Amino acid sequence: MLADDNFASIVAGVEEGRVAYGNVRKVIFLLISTGAAELVLFGLALATGLPLPLLAVQLLWLNLVTNGIQDVALAFEPDEGDELRRPPRSPREPIFDRSMVERVLLSVVVMGGLAFLLFQYLLAAGYTVDEARNGTLLLMVLFENVYVFNCRSETRSVFQHSPLRNPLLLFGTLAAQLVHIGAMYTPGLREVLRIQPVSMEYWLQLLLLALVLLAAMELYKVVIRRWRGI
């Protein structure tokens, strides 16, 4: 803007600034939601006297490896196309506004609650603690892979965004899932992480459970769009 003294550059700069701010919110939303869901999972397990649902090494794997790839990719999300049609944001507006808090609470309840119910069910069904943790960890990975695409917009449906607009996010998410699958079959690594391969039927059941999160967030966006008249 300072170099060419052109009004068009000012407009482009404002748009780019709004895109950057929006991406910061998206990454923070993803990190806070997944982290708080883990706290809910552990809190419910401790409150009910169950064993720890995940080991320390599994938590590190979940947050640094599988989720770490998606955090970086989401930061490169392109514009949504309507940035300049949005009203100006107040300089005093906090990042954690009402919308952010509502979405975090909803996602945390769904992710943490379903993960706990799965862990509790597997133990009651006669699975060993390691087998129950294996299923719970896989569900959390699937939650992250589904959830990251919902984080691409605060109001728009995930089905309105072509995954090809952010190939880094698409391939990063696929890579995160493949890394976890590979770990299940890699001798030495799977022993360290206490994980093991599961059947295709088991995969599909956990995927359907993970899609409940997508449905809940999509329903929230529908309500918000109608309430705000977007």
C-alpha positions as CSV (number, residue, x, y, z in Angstrom):
1,M,0.0,0.0,0.0
2,L,2.8,2.4,0.8
3,A,4.8,1.5,-2.3
4,D,2.2,2.4,-5.1
5,D,-0.2,4.8,-3.3
6,N,-3.1,3.0,-5.0
7,F,-6.6,2.7,-3.5
8,A,-7.0,-0.8,-5.0
9,S,-4.0,-1.8,-3.0
10,I,-5.7,-0.6,0.2
11,V,-8.8,-2.6,-0.6
12,A,-6.6,-5.7,-1.3
13,G,-4.7,-5.1,2.0
14,V,-7.9,-4.9,4.0
15,E,-9.2,-8.1,2.4
16,E,-5.9,-9.9,3.1
17,G,-6.0,-8.7,6.7
18,R,-9.5,-10.1,7.2
19,V,-8.5,-13.4,5.7
20,A,-5.4,-13.6,8.0
21,Y,-7.5,-12.7,11.1
22,G,-10.1,-15.3,10.1
23,N,-7.5,-18.0,9.7
24,V,-6.1,-17.2,13.1
25,R,-9.5,-17.7,14.6
26,K,-10.0,-21.0,12.7
27,V,-6.7,-22.4,14.0
28,I,-7.4,-21.3,17.6
29,F,-10.9,-22.8,17.4
30,L,-9.5,-26.1,16.2
31,L,-6.8,-26.2,18.9
32,I,-9.0,-25.2,21.8
33,S,-11.8,-27.5,20.8
34,T,-9.7,-30.6,20.4
35,G,-7.7,-29.9,23.6
36,A,-10.8,-29.2,25.7
37,A,-12.5,-32.3,24.4
38,E,-9.5,-34.3,25.7
39,L,-10.0,-32.7,29.1
40,V,-13.7,-33.6,29.1
41,L,-12.8,-37.2,28.1
42,F,-10.3,-37.5,31.0
43,G,-12.5,-35.7,33.5
44,L,-15.4,-38.0,32.8
45,A,-13.2,-41.1,33.1
46,L,-11.7,-39.9,36.4
47,A,-15.1,-38.9,37.8
48,T,-16.5,-42.4,37.1
49,G,-13.5,-44.3,38.3
50,L,-12.4,-45.7,35.0
51,P,-8.8,-46.1,33.9
52,L,-7.1,-43.3,32.0
53,P,-8.7,-43.4,28.5
54,L,-5.4,-42.5,26.8
55,L,-1.7,-42.9,27.7
56,A,0.7,-39.9,27.8
57,V,2.4,-41.1,24.6
58,Q,-0.9,-41.5,22.9
59,L,-1.8,-37.9,23.8
60,L,1.5,-36.6,22.4
61,W,0.8,-38.6,19.3
62,L,-2.6,-37.2,18.9
63,N,-1.7,-33.6,19.5
64,L,1.8,-33.3,17.9
65,V,1.6,-35.7,15.0
66,T,-1.9,-36.2,13.7
67,N,-3.4,-32.9,14.8
68,G,-0.1,-30.9,14.2
69,I,-0.3,-31.5,10.5
70,Q,-3.8,-30.1,10.2
71,D,-3.1,-27.0,12.3
72,V,-0.4,-25.8,9.9
73,A,-2.5,-26.6,6.8
74,L,-5.6,-24.7,8.1
75,A,-3.5,-21.6,8.5
76,F,-3.2,-21.4,4.7
77,E,-7.0,-21.5,4.1
78,P,-7.8,-19.2,1.2
79,D,-10.5,-16.4,1.4
80,E,-14.1,-17.4,1.6
81,G,-15.1,-14.7,-1.0
82,D,-17.3,-12.5,1.1
83,E,-14.7,-10.9,3.4
84,L,-15.3,-7.3,2.0
85,R,-19.0,-7.7,2.3
86,R,-18.8,-8.3,6.1
87,P,-19.3,-5.3,8.5
88,P,-16.2,-3.9,10.0
89,R,-14.9,-5.6,13.1
90,S,-14.6,-3.6,16.3
91,P,-11.0,-3.3,17.5
92,R,-12.2,-4.2,21.0
93,E,-13.9,-7.4,19.8
94,P,-12.2,-10.4,21.5
95,I,-11.2,-13.5,19.6
96,F,-13.3,-15.5,22.1
97,D,-16.6,-13.9,21.2
98,R,-20.0,-15.4,21.8
99,S,-20.0,-17.4,18.6
100,M,-16.5,-18.9,19.3
101,V,-17.6,-19.9,22.8
102,E,-20.8,-21.5,21.6
103,R,-19.1,-23.5,18.9
104,V,-16.3,-24.6,21.2
105,L,-18.8,-25.8,23.9
106,L,-20.8,-27.7,21.4
107,S,-17.9,-29.5,19.8
108,V,-16.3,-30.2,23.1
109,V,-19.4,-31.9,24.5
110,V,-19.9,-34.0,21.4
111,M,-16.2,-35.1,21.0
112,G,-15.4,-35.6,24.7
113,G,-18.8,-37.1,25.5
114,L,-18.8,-39.6,22.6
115,A,-15.2,-40.6,23.2
116,F,-16.0,-41.3,26.8
117,L,-19.1,-43.3,26.0
118,L,-17.1,-45.4,23.5
119,F,-14.3,-46.0,26.1
120,Q,-16.9,-47.0,28.7
121,Y,-18.8,-49.2,26.3
122,L,-15.6,-51.1,25.2
123,L,-14.6,-51.8,28.7
124,A,-18.1,-53.0,29.6
125,A,-18.1,-55.2,26.5
126,G,-15.0,-57.1,27.7
127,Y,-12.3,-55.4,25.8
128,T,-9.0,-54.9,27.5
129,V,-7.9,-51.5,28.6
130,D,-5.3,-51.3,25.8
131,E,-8.0,-52.3,23.2
132,A,-10.4,-49.7,24.6
133,R,-7.7,-47.1,24.4
134,N,-6.9,-48.1,20.9
135,G,-10.5,-47.6,19.8
136,T,-10.7,-44.3,21.7
137,L,-7.5,-42.9,20.1
138,L,-8.7,-43.9,16.6
139,L,-12.0,-42.2,17.2
140,M,-10.2,-39.0,18.3
141,V,-8.1,-39.1,15.2
142,L,-11.2,-39.4,13.1
143,F,-12.9,-36.6,15.0
144,E,-10.0,-34.3,14.2
145,N,-10.0,-35.3,10.5
146,V,-13.7,-34.6,10.2
147,Y,-13.7,-31.5,12.4
148,V,-10.9,-29.7,10.6
149,F,-13.0,-29.3,7.5
150,N,-15.8,-27.8,9.6
151,C,-13.3,-25.2,10.9
152,R,-12.8,-23.8,7.4
153,S,-15.8,-21.4,8.0
154,E,-17.7,-20.1,11.0
155,T,-21.0,-19.9,9.2
156,R,-20.8,-21.7,5.9
157,S,-21.6,-25.4,5.5
158,V,-18.6,-27.7,5.0
159,F,-20.3,-28.8,1.8
160,Q,-20.0,-25.3,0.3
161,H,-16.2,-25.4,0.4
162,S,-14.4,-27.4,-2.3
163,P,-11.6,-29.4,-0.6
164,L,-9.4,-28.7,-3.6
165,R,-9.3,-25.0,-2.7
166,N,-6.9,-25.8,0.0
167,P,-5.0,-28.8,-1.2
168,L,-2.5,-28.5,1.7
169,L,-5.4,-29.2,4.1
170,L,-6.8,-32.0,2.1
171,F,-3.5,-33.9,1.6
172,G,-2.4,-33.0,5.1
173,T,-5.5,-34.6,6.6
174,L,-5.1,-37.6,4.4
175,A,-1.4,-37.8,5.5
176,A,-2.4,-37.5,9.2
177,Q,-4.8,-40.5,8.8
178,L,-2.3,-42.5,6.8
179,V,0.4,-41.8,9.4
180,H,-1.9,-43.3,12.1
181,I,-2.8,-46.3,10.0
182,G,0.9,-46.9,9.3
183,A,1.7,-46.7,13.0
184,M,-0.9,-49.5,13.6
185,Y,1.1,-51.8,11.3
186,T,4.6,-50.8,12.1
187,P,6.4,-53.1,14.5
188,G,8.1,-51.2,17.4
189,L,6.0,-48.1,16.9
190,R,2.7,-49.8,17.6
191,E,4.1,-51.3,20.7
192,V,5.3,-47.9,21.9
193,L,1.9,-46.4,21.2
194,R,0.0,-49.4,22.4
195,I,-2.2,-49.5,19.3
196,Q,-3.1,-52.3,16.9
197,P,-5.0,-52.8,13.5
198,V,-8.7,-53.0,13.6
199,S,-11.3,-54.5,11.2
200,M,-12.9,-52.6,8.4
201,E,-16.3,-52.9,10.2
202,Y,-14.8,-51.3,13.3
203,W,-13.4,-48.5,11.2
204,L,-16.8,-47.8,9.6
205,Q,-18.5,-47.8,13.0
206,L,-16.1,-45.3,14.4
207,L,-16.3,-43.2,11.3
208,L,-20.1,-43.0,11.6
209,L,-19.6,-42.0,15.2
210,A,-17.2,-39.2,14.2
211,L,-19.7,-38.0,11.6
212,V,-22.1,-37.2,14.5
213,L,-19.8,-34.3,15.2
214,L,-20.1,-33.0,11.7
215,A,-23.9,-33.2,11.8
216,A,-24.0,-31.3,15.1
217,M,-21.8,-28.5,13.8
218,E,-23.7,-28.3,10.6
219,L,-27.0,-28.0,12.5
220,Y,-25.5,-25.2,14.6
221,K,-24.5,-23.3,11.5
222,V,-28.0,-23.7,10.0
223,V,-29.5,-22.2,13.2
224,I,-27.0,-19.4,13.3
225,R,-27.5,-18.5,9.6
226,R,-31.3,-18.3,10.1
227,W,-31.0,-16.3,13.3
228,R,-28.6,-13.8,11.8
229,G,-30.3,-13.7,8.4
230,I,-27.0,-14.6,6.6
